[in-house]
């Protein structure tokens, strides 16, 4: 006969492990794929090392803009874009809805639905608790997708494992019936509940119905453990951008990234991009501005990247009332700087500025 304590221990272990279901992880590394790792086996950027930048705003970066209706001008806070929309005739078949921060819903003309970095909750615990104490990082919750939209997507793409791009509560809401596409190594961070996970190396591709999903490089980093000097998980998962290609038209989601030659490489591999969803925030921090810009883009970096990619239209993201500031001067400072730098650079490329929750067919 078993001792009561043994019975209790067995019952507890069964309770903790009995409900878990192994995930189905498929690693996709094709002949044309590229994988970059250091000597320690951790992932690295293709263009590592010291960087120079084509242009840096030094004057009149944050002058108030007539296209923005803000509660305060300097810094610009709680703004709404009220300016004109560019005239576009892309006939791409893509409908783009910005959910806030880095989260997008993209629908094709035949009804396929894709989600990029869907994060509608706050940070996962325990980081969530820490950031509640710092209102500069915490955000107003964006409008959530309906249960039908979440659970009936054709594919979910995550760019990397950082808390503001990968949230386990949202994964649970999506459920196990939708396939996930993620960078190499990121599958280890999913809860074991029977998820369908495809880990894709840079320049690998997969067909989902009429749409081809291309995994492309980003210039960033990954870690999940936010404890000083504890880097056990540093760069053990990679970081990706994504391109959706449907009927010859291409939409690019950059994920978090700094500026580097990888943008020109993507164009060389895939050709001009019709719609570019590019980050413009998290480049400024008074204590470590070099590092922030190394792994994120200033607005002028994003404009240069759009030129490198041959973008027919650029949709910026990362700013807004339902976005984390993550070191920016204010929630809308990046958008103000983008509009000013577009003029200073003489850029003729159309920029389509969305307010959070806006959707547009292109």
C-alpha positions as CSV (number, residue, x, y, z in Angstrom):
1,X,0.0,0.0,0.0
2,X,1.3,3.5,-0.9
3,X,1.9,6.0,1.8
4,X,-0.6,8.9,1.8
5,X,2.2,11.4,1.0
6,X,3.2,9.2,-2.1
7,X,-0.5,9.3,-3.2
8,X,-0.5,13.1,-2.8
9,X,2.7,13.6,-4.7
10,X,1.6,11.3,-7.6
11,X,-1.8,13.2,-7.7
12,X,-0.1,16.6,-7.7
13,X,2.3,15.6,-10.5
14,X,-0.6,14.2,-12.5
15,X,-2.5,17.4,-12.0
16,X,0.5,19.5,-13.2
17,X,1.5,17.4,-16.2
18,X,-1.6,15.3,-17.1
19,X,-3.3,18.2,-18.9
20,X,-0.3,19.1,-21.1
21,X,-0.2,18.0,-24.7
22,X,3.0,18.0,-26.7
23,X,3.3,20.7,-29.4
24,X,3.9,19.8,-33.1
25,X,7.1,21.6,-34.0
26,X,8.2,21.6,-37.7
27,X,11.6,23.2,-38.4
28,X,11.8,24.6,-41.9
29,X,15.4,25.0,-43.3
30,X,15.5,24.9,-47.1
31,X,18.4,24.9,-49.5
32,X,18.1,28.7,-50.0
33,X,17.8,29.4,-46.3
34,X,20.4,31.2,-44.2
35,X,21.2,30.7,-40.5
36,X,23.7,32.8,-38.6
37,X,25.1,31.6,-35.3
38,X,28.1,32.5,-33.2
39,X,30.7,30.2,-31.9
40,X,28.5,29.6,-28.8
41,X,25.6,28.4,-30.8
42,X,23.5,31.5,-30.2
43,X,21.8,33.4,-33.1
44,X,23.5,36.6,-34.4
45,X,22.6,39.3,-36.8
46,X,24.0,38.9,-40.3
47,X,25.5,42.4,-40.2
48,X,26.9,42.6,-36.7
49,X,29.4,45.0,-35.4
50,X,29.6,48.8,-35.3
51,X,27.2,50.6,-37.5
52,X,26.9,53.9,-39.3
53,X,23.7,55.4,-40.5
54,X,22.9,57.3,-43.7
55,X,21.1,60.2,-41.9
56,X,20.4,61.4,-38.4
57,X,17.9,64.1,-37.5
58,X,19.6,66.9,-35.5
59,X,17.3,69.9,-35.9
60,X,13.5,70.5,-35.9
61,X,12.9,66.8,-35.3
62,X,9.8,67.3,-33.2
63,X,8.2,70.4,-34.5
64,X,4.3,70.1,-34.2
65,X,2.6,68.8,-37.3
66,X,-0.7,70.1,-38.7
67,X,-1.6,66.6,-39.7
68,X,-1.8,65.6,-36.0
69,X,-4.4,66.6,-33.5
70,X,-2.8,66.2,-30.1
71,X,-3.7,67.0,-26.6
72,X,-0.2,68.4,-26.0
73,X,2.3,69.6,-28.6
74,X,5.7,69.2,-27.0
75,X,5.9,66.4,-26.2
76,X,3.1,65.3,-28.5
77,X,0.8,63.1,-26.5
78,X,-2.6,61.3,-27.3
79,X,-2.6,62.3,-30.9
80,X,-4.9,61.5,-33.8
81,X,-3.8,61.7,-37.4
82,X,-6.2,64.0,-39.3
83,X,-4.1,64.7,-42.4
84,X,-4.8,63.6,-46.0
85,X,-4.4,60.0,-47.1
86,X,-2.2,59.4,-50.1
87,X,-3.8,58.5,-53.4
88,X,-2.9,54.9,-54.1
89,X,-3.7,52.5,-56.9
90,X,-1.8,49.4,-55.8
91,X,-4.6,46.8,-56.5
92,X,-2.7,44.5,-54.1
93,X,-5.7,42.7,-52.8
94,X,-4.5,43.2,-49.2
95,X,-6.6,44.7,-46.5
96,X,-4.5,45.9,-43.5
97,X,-5.8,46.6,-40.0
98,X,-3.5,48.1,-37.4
99,X,-4.4,46.8,-33.9
100,X,-1.7,48.9,-32.1
101,X,2.0,48.6,-31.4
102,X,3.2,45.8,-33.7
103,X,0.0,43.9,-34.1
104,X,-1.6,43.7,-37.6
105,X,-4.5,41.8,-39.2
106,X,-3.9,41.3,-42.9
107,X,-6.7,39.9,-45.2
108,X,-6.3,38.8,-48.8
109,X,-8.9,39.4,-51.5
110,X,-9.9,35.7,-51.3
111,X,-10.6,36.0,-47.6
112,X,-7.4,34.5,-46.1
113,X,-6.5,36.1,-42.8
114,X,-3.1,36.5,-41.3
115,X,-2.0,38.0,-37.9
116,X,1.4,39.5,-37.2
117,X,2.5,39.7,-33.5
118,X,-1.0,39.7,-32.1
119,X,-0.6,41.1,-28.6
120,X,-3.8,42.5,-27.1
121,X,-3.1,41.9,-23.4
122,X,-0.4,43.4,-21.4
123,X,3.0,41.8,-20.8
124,X,3.0,38.2,-19.5
125,X,3.5,37.8,-15.7
126,X,5.8,38.6,-13.9
127,X,7.0,41.4,-16.2
128,X,3.4,42.6,-16.3
129,X,3.5,43.5,-12.6
130,X,6.9,45.3,-12.9
131,X,5.7,47.5,-15.8
132,X,2.4,48.4,-14.0
133,X,4.7,50.5,-11.7
134,X,6.0,52.5,-14.6
135,X,3.3,54.3,-16.5
136,X,5.8,55.2,-19.2
137,X,5.8,51.6,-20.3
138,X,2.3,50.6,-19.6
139,X,-0.4,51.2,-22.2
140,X,-4.1,51.5,-22.8
141,X,-5.5,48.3,-24.1
142,X,-6.2,48.2,-27.8
143,X,-9.4,46.9,-29.3
144,X,-9.4,43.2,-29.3
145,X,-10.2,41.0,-32.3
146,X,-13.4,39.0,-32.1
147,X,-13.2,35.4,-31.1
148,X,-14.1,34.5,-34.7
149,X,-11.3,36.6,-36.1
150,X,-8.7,35.1,-33.6
151,X,-9.6,31.5,-34.0
152,X,-10.2,31.4,-37.7
153,X,-7.0,33.0,-38.9
154,X,-5.2,31.0,-41.6
155,X,-1.8,31.6,-40.0
156,X,-0.2,33.5,-37.1
157,X,3.3,35.0,-37.5
158,X,5.5,36.1,-34.6
159,X,8.6,38.1,-35.2
160,X,10.5,37.4,-31.9
161,X,10.0,36.4,-28.3
162,X,10.0,39.8,-26.5
163,X,7.1,40.4,-24.3
164,X,5.5,43.2,-26.3
165,X,5.4,40.9,-29.4
166,X,4.7,37.5,-28.0
167,X,2.0,37.0,-25.3
168,X,0.9,33.7,-24.0
169,X,-2.6,34.8,-23.1
170,X,-3.2,35.8,-26.7
171,X,-1.8,32.4,-27.9
172,X,-4.3,30.6,-25.5
173,X,-7.1,32.7,-27.0
174,X,-6.1,31.8,-30.5
175,X,-6.1,28.1,-29.7
176,X,-4.6,25.0,-31.2
177,X,-6.4,24.9,-34.6
178,X,-4.4,27.7,-36.2
179,X,-0.8,27.1,-37.4
180,X,1.9,29.4,-36.0
181,X,5.0,30.6,-38.0
182,X,7.9,31.7,-35.8
183,X,11.7,32.1,-35.9
184,X,14.0,29.2,-35.2
185,X,14.0,28.2,-31.6
186,X,10.9,30.2,-30.6
187,X,8.8,27.1,-30.4
188,X,10.4,26.3,-27.0
189,X,8.5,29.3,-25.5
190,X,5.0,28.0,-26.3
191,X,3.1,26.3,-23.6
192,X,2.7,22.5,-24.2
193,X,-0.9,22.5,-25.3
194,X,-0.8,20.9,-28.7
195,X,0.0,23.9,-30.9
196,X,1.1,23.6,-34.5
197,X,4.4,25.5,-34.7
198,X,6.5,26.0,-37.8
199,X,10.0,27.4,-37.1
200,X,11.3,29.1,-40.2
201,X,14.9,30.0,-41.1
202,X,15.6,33.2,-42.9
203,X,14.7,33.0,-46.6
204,X,12.6,29.8,-46.2
205,X,9.0,29.8,-47.5
206,X,5.8,28.0,-47.0
207,X,2.6,27.9,-48.9
208,X,-0.7,28.6,-47.1
209,X,-3.6,28.3,-49.6
210,X,-3.0,30.9,-52.3
211,X,-0.4,32.8,-50.2
212,X,3.3,32.3,-49.8
213,X,4.8,33.1,-46.4
214,X,8.5,34.2,-46.7
215,X,10.7,34.3,-43.6
216,X,13.2,37.1,-44.0
217,X,16.0,38.6,-41.8
218,X,15.7,41.3,-39.1
219,X,18.4,43.1,-37.2
220,X,17.5,42.6,-33.5
221,X,18.0,40.2,-30.6
222,X,16.0,37.9,-28.3
223,X,15.6,37.1,-24.7
224,X,12.8,36.3,-22.4
225,X,14.3,36.4,-18.9
226,X,14.4,40.0,-17.7
227,X,16.8,39.6,-14.7
228,X,20.0,41.7,-14.7
229,X,23.1,39.7,-15.7
230,X,21.1,36.5,-16.3
231,X,21.4,35.7,-20.0
232,X,20.7,32.0,-20.1
233,X,18.1,32.4,-22.9
234,X,19.9,35.2,-24.7
235,X,19.7,34.7,-28.5
236,X,18.7,31.0,-28.2
237,X,15.7,31.9,-30.4
238,X,16.1,33.8,-33.7
239,X,14.2,36.9,-34.9
240,X,12.4,37.3,-38.2
241,X,10.6,39.7,-40.6
242,X,7.9,38.3,-42.8
243,X,6.7,38.7,-46.4
244,X,3.2,37.7,-47.6
245,X,3.0,37.1,-51.3
246,X,-0.3,36.7,-53.0
247,X,-1.0,36.9,-56.7
248,X,2.3,38.5,-57.3
249,X,1.8,41.3,-54.7
250,X,4.0,41.4,-51.6
251,X,3.4,42.8,-48.1
252,X,6.4,43.1,-45.7
253,X,6.2,43.1,-41.9
254,X,9.6,44.0,-40.5
255,X,9.2,43.1,-36.9
256,X,11.5,44.9,-34.5
257,X,14.7,45.7,-36.3
258,X,17.5,48.1,-36.6
259,X,18.7,49.5,-39.9
260,X,21.2,47.4,-41.8
261,X,22.0,46.0,-45.3
262,X,19.5,43.2,-44.8
263,X,16.8,45.4,-46.3
264,X,18.6,45.7,-49.6
265,X,19.2,41.9,-49.4
266,X,15.4,41.3,-49.1
267,X,14.8,43.3,-52.2
268,X,17.5,41.4,-54.1
269,X,15.9,38.1,-53.1
270,X,12.2,39.0,-53.5
271,X,12.0,42.2,-55.6
272,X,10.2,45.4,-54.9
273,X,7.7,45.3,-52.0
274,X,4.2,46.7,-52.5
275,X,3.3,47.4,-48.9
276,X,5.9,47.9,-46.1
277,X,4.9,47.8,-42.4
278,X,7.9,49.4,-40.8
279,X,8.6,50.2,-37.1
280,X,9.6,53.8,-36.3
281,X,9.8,53.8,-32.5
282,X,12.0,52.7,-29.5
283,X,15.1,54.4,-30.9
284,X,15.7,56.9,-28.1
285,X,16.9,56.5,-24.6
286,X,19.0,59.0,-22.7
287,X,21.2,56.3,-21.0
288,X,21.9,54.1,-24.0
289,X,20.9,55.7,-27.2
290,X,23.4,53.8,-29.3
291,X,22.0,50.4,-28.3
292,X,18.4,51.4,-28.7
293,X,19.1,52.6,-32.3
294,X,21.2,49.6,-33.0
295,X,18.2,47.3,-32.6
296,X,15.4,49.7,-33.6
297,X,15.0,52.3,-36.3
298,X,14.7,56.0,-36.1
299,X,12.0,57.4,-38.5
300,X,14.7,58.4,-40.9
301,X,16.2,54.9,-40.8
302,X,12.7,53.6,-41.7
303,X,12.5,56.0,-44.6
304,X,15.9,54.8,-45.8
305,X,14.8,51.1,-45.4
306,X,11.7,51.8,-47.4
307,X,13.9,53.1,-50.2
308,X,16.1,50.0,-50.0
309,X,13.1,47.7,-50.2
310,X,11.5,49.5,-53.1
311,X,8.3,50.1,-51.1
312,X,5.3,51.4,-53.0
313,X,3.7,52.6,-49.8
314,X,5.0,52.6,-46.2
315,X,2.8,52.1,-43.2
316,X,4.6,53.0,-39.9
317,X,3.9,51.4,-36.5
318,X,5.1,51.4,-32.9
319,X,3.7,54.8,-31.8
320,X,0.3,55.6,-30.4
321,X,-1.9,55.6,-27.2
322,X,-2.1,51.8,-27.1
323,X,1.6,51.3,-27.7
324,X,4.5,51.0,-25.2
325,X,6.9,54.0,-25.3
326,X,9.9,51.7,-24.7
327,X,12.3,54.6,-24.3
328,X,10.7,57.1,-26.8
329,X,10.3,60.7,-25.9
330,X,6.5,60.4,-25.9
331,X,3.9,58.1,-27.3
332,X,3.7,60.0,-30.6
333,X,7.2,61.5,-30.9
334,X,8.2,59.0,-33.5
335,X,5.3,59.9,-35.8
336,X,6.0,63.6,-35.4
337,X,9.7,63.0,-36.3
338,X,8.7,60.8,-39.3
339,X,6.5,63.5,-40.9
340,X,9.2,66.1,-40.4
341,X,12.0,63.9,-41.8
342,X,9.9,63.0,-44.8
343,X,10.0,66.7,-45.7
344,X,13.6,67.2,-44.8
345,X,14.7,64.1,-46.9
346,X,12.5,65.1,-49.9
347,X,11.0,61.6,-49.9
348,X,8.3,61.1,-52.5
349,X,7.3,57.6,-51.3
350,X,3.7,57.6,-50.0
351,X,3.3,57.2,-46.3
352,X,0.0,55.9,-45.0
353,X,-0.5,56.9,-41.4
354,X,-3.1,54.8,-39.5
355,X,-4.7,55.5,-36.2
356,X,-4.9,52.4,-33.9
357,X,-7.8,50.3,-35.0
358,X,-7.9,51.7,-38.6
359,X,-8.3,49.3,-41.5
360,X,-7.7,50.1,-45.2
361,X,-7.9,48.1,-48.4
362,X,-4.9,48.6,-50.7
